């Protein structure tokens, strides 16, 4: 059903809920998981893939750590780092590479910011044609 699941990570403790859920789902569905984090700091937005910063090093190490956790659970996993605006990069990844499900955690409401800009999850959901699994982090 879900040959490829794209799991977006933001590098915060809220990722844990989605990581554990997708690990179980991928095991049941025999899915391949692609972990995607979008570095969106100044260096990443300015220099893209040429960016060198402590943020990029930490993001890369984090992705490899999570990838290892999936592999230890017997789930095929790849990790990719994108650079720039999270919504733009997630949508671009889905359109270019394709997947059967996008899994994202949500953080709840940020009041005025959500009213004016919408949440990342909401904006991604309305920009792609594949199913989106949203889990609210506690």
KAPE-V108423 format. One record per residue. NEAR is the number of other C-alpha atoms within 8 Angstrom. Layout:
[[NEAR] [NEAR]]
This chain:
[[4] [11] [10] [11] [15] [13] [14] [12] [11] [7] [8] [6] [5] [10] [12] [7] [10] [14] [9] [8] [8] [10] [11] [8] [9] [14] [10] [7] [9] [9] [14] [11] [13] [12] [14] [14] [13] [14] [14] [11] [8] [6] [11] [14] [12] [8] [8] [11] [7] [5] [10] [7] [7] [6] [8] [11] [9] [8] [12] [9] [8] [9] [14] [9] [8] [8] [12] [8] [8] [12] [10] [7] [7] [7] [14] [9] [11] [8] [10] [9] [11] [11] [13] [14] [9] [11] [10] [8] [12] [12] [11] [8] [9] [10] [8] [6] [6] [7] [12] [12] [12] [13] [13] [13] [14] [9] [8] [6] [6] [6] [6] [6] [8] [10] [7] [6] [6] [9] [8] [8] [11] [8] [10] [11] [10] [7] [7] [9] [6] [8] [8] [9] [8] [9] [9] [8] [11] [4]]
